[in-house]
């Protein structure tokens, strides 16, 4: 059961990281980065959440 949760978290983390990267390359996010000097909250949430889910998934698989 723990392995299944680990695999799901791993896949969800990878998907969130990919989507977050794609979001960071959008025109809206690049404009926000130019004006504000940082990513939008949505992009940060996707990148950080994806990284956390990925790490937790790897830990559960070990």
PESULBEL-V527363 format. One record per residue. N is the residue number from 0. RES is the residue in one small letter. OMEGA is omega in degrees with one decimal (* if undefined). D_LAST is the distance of its C-alpha to the last C-alpha in whole Angstrom. Layout:
# PESULBEL-V527363
n & res & omega & d_last
N & RES & OMEGA & D_LAST
N & RES & OMEGA & D_LAST
This chain:
# PESULBEL-V527363
n & res & omega & d_last
0 & x & 179.7 & 13
1 & x & 178.8 & 10
2 & x & 180.0 & 9
3 & x & 177.7 & 12
4 & x & 178.3 & 12
5 & x & 179.6 & 9
6 & x & 179.1 & 11
7 & x & 178.2 & 14
8 & x & 178.7 & 13
9 & x & -179.5 & 12
10 & x & 179.2 & 15
11 & x & 178.5 & 17
12 & x & 178.6 & 16
13 & x & 179.4 & 17
14 & x & 179.9 & 21
15 & x & 177.8 & 21
16 & x & 178.9 & 21
17 & x & 179.7 & 23
18 & x & 177.5 & 26
19 & x & 177.0 & 26
20 & x & 179.0 & 27
21 & x & 177.8 & 29
22 & x & -179.1 & 31
23 & x & 179.2 & 31
24 & x & -178.7 & 33
25 & x & -179.1 & 36
26 & x & -179.2 & 39
27 & x & -177.9 & 39
28 & x & 177.7 & 36
29 & x & 176.1 & 38
30 & x & 178.3 & 41
31 & x & 178.6 & 39
32 & x & 178.9 & 37
33 & x & -176.2 & 41
34 & x & -174.2 & 43
35 & x & -178.9 & 40
36 & x & -179.9 & 38
37 & x & 177.0 & 35
38 & x & 174.0 & 33
39 & x & -178.8 & 34
40 & x & 179.5 & 32
41 & x & 179.7 & 30
42 & x & 178.2 & 29
43 & x & 179.6 & 27
44 & x & 178.8 & 26
45 & x & -177.8 & 24
46 & x & -179.3 & 23
47 & x & 178.4 & 22
48 & x & 177.9 & 20
49 & x & 178.9 & 19
50 & x & 179.1 & 17
51 & x & 179.2 & 16
52 & x & 178.9 & 14
53 & x & -179.8 & 13
54 & x & 179.0 & 11
55 & x & 177.2 & 10
56 & x & 177.3 & 9
57 & x & 179.1 & 6
58 & x & -179.2 & 5
59 & x & 178.8 & 6
60 & x & -179.4 & 4
61 & x & * & 0
